[in-house]
Amino acid sequence: MDNIPFNTIPVNLLTPGQYIEVDASKAVTGLVGEPRRMLLIAPKLAAGEAVANDLVLLTGSVEAERLFGRGSVGHLMARKLFAANPTTECWAIAVDDAVAGVAATATISVSGTATESYAWPFYVAGVRLQVPVSNGDTAASVAAAIAANIAAQTDLPVTAVVNGVNNTQVDLTARNDGEPGNEIDIRTAYGPAERNPAGLNVTIDAMSGGSGNPDISALFGDVIADEVYQTIVMPFHDTTNVAAFENWEASRWDGLGQLPGHLFVAVSDTHANLVTYGDVRNSAHVSVLGVYDSPTPAWEQAAAWAGVVEYHGAIDPARPFQTLPLPGVLAPPAASRPSRAERNVRLDHGISTTNVGHDGSVYIERVVTTYQNNASGIPDSAFLDLNTVWTLDAVRFAVRARIALRYPRHKLANDGTNFAPGQPIVTPNLLRAELIGLMRELEEVGLVENLDQFKADLQVVRSSQDPNRVNAVIPPDLINQFRIFAAAIQFRV
């Protein structure tokens, strides 16, 4: 037998001919990028054509309208998701409302008589309507105009009917049952120059009473199973559903599963309640955006947030997300915006934050996970930032891809073994050199640093228990994010 190994051409071949095999083991050079996908889990309406609890590829918001039903939570979340990220492959699971679910409701009560003609700004779920009011209009006619304007916007997440004494009340009902309906905002005169018409008074009882989220825990193991979606977003932030995801992803992310997946949800509540919510969560695979008093529903904000973070995280998982705008998200009024001190506390309790620019645009401030303590209950910042988790995912995939592509069917020998060049044989030292070379490439693209430390701490040894196995300790120093600049100005006069 000569020293040139073949994969498919046998050594005892006797028939004349020219036999040339193709070996792709060295065809791929450089880093291999992992394909990225998003997943939207959201409720549909009866009119939605999607089969409940089935995975389906989403091609855009128009397709989402057909699958989820116009004005459904799923339709509106998809619209925000695609506005923020039109390029990443996106899949969806449409779920039915809970059998025992109750729809959230609200009332708009109008009184008085208009003493001016005015195009009245009215906001439903962050969508600006203009209710026509003429001088002398009664409360009943204005209530009818409000209901008619809402009904004309068929993609709003609520329906409206005139009710009450003398038909001066508008009753709103969420299209979908469940808790997400409680986060549909109803308000007038949001903008700084907007106001209510002279002579009219309006009282809005906020959306409330929505209860009964569907239990989607079975979807994780039965439907998604081993599929990889780096970014998963849903409107449900109740303990049952979020905990189900946490347990499922923890079991997939370990050394055997190696399957990345990160959940994005948004919670609309007071500062104190957001801190309380963060305190009961502890997962490196979940990020929670804390919001309050924004006209845009929390679940729409979650979709925009997830889309922006996925888009930029796919470009560079280690680059911080701060200052990235959230398209289509309206800021809360100035009086309702959290202070820097409050945002700092939220971050310390696992709640991600946004900030508002001078132009009223909403920007990402910091994306953290809810991971705060290790298994012993000791405070631990190892997985504080999503950048850390996603950079680790990228490094792990790079190592797996390099070993799988370069050494697909190799034999294993001890260091110092004398074998001919070209033999498909690998040794611990060859693997060590491969890992150092790979880490140098990762350093060049800005995912790791301190290569000398990596070389010093890297361990690659042949197993003493299994002669077919190599064990390694791979110690990358992950690149960090430039988040804070602090200085003291020591001036002279």
Sequence and secondary structure as in RCSB ss.txt:
>XXXX:A:sequence
MDNIPFNTIPVNLLTPGQYIEVDASKAVTGLVGEPRRMLLIAPKLAAGEAVANDLVLLTGSVEAERLFGRGSVGH
LMARKLFAANPTTECWAIAVDDAVAGVAATATISVSGTATESYAWPFYVAGVRLQVPVSNGDTAASVAAAIAANI
AAQTDLPVTAVVNGVNNTQVDLTARNDGEPGNEIDIRTAYGPAERNPAGLNVTIDAMSGGSGNPDISALFGDVIA
DEVYQTIVMPFHDTTNVAAFENWEASRWDGLGQLPGHLFVAVSDTHANLVTYGDVRNSAHVSVLGVYDSPTPAWE
QAAAWAGVVEYHGAIDPARPFQTLPLPGVLAPPAASRPSRAERNVRLDHGISTTNVGHDGSVYIERVVTTYQNNA
SGIPDSAFLDLNTVWTLDAVRFAVRARIALRYPRHKLANDGTNFAPGQPIVTPNLLRAELIGLMRELEEVGLVEN
LDQFKADLQVVRSSQDPNRVNAVIPPDLINQFRIFAAAIQFRV
>XXXX:A:secstr
  S   SSS TT  S S       TTT  S      EEEEEEE  TT  S TT EEEE  HHHHHHHH TT HHH
HHHHHHHHH SSSEEEEEEE   TT BEEEEEEEEEEB SS EEEEEEETTEEEEEEE TT BHHHHHHHHHHHH
HH TTSSEEEEEESGGG EEEEEEEEESGGGGG  EEE  STT    TTEEEEEEEEE  B     HHIIIIIIT
T  EEEEE S  SHHHHHHHHHHHHHHSSTTT   EEEEEEEE  HHHHHHHHHT   TTEEEEEE S SS HHH
HHHHHHHHHHHHHHH TTS  TT B TT     GGGS  HHHHHHHHHTTEEEEEE TTS EEEEE B S  B T
TS B  TT BHHHHHHHHHHHHHHHHHHHHH SS EE  TT    TT SEE HHHHHHHHHHHHHHHHHTTSEE 
HHHHHHH EEEE SS TT EEEE   EE               
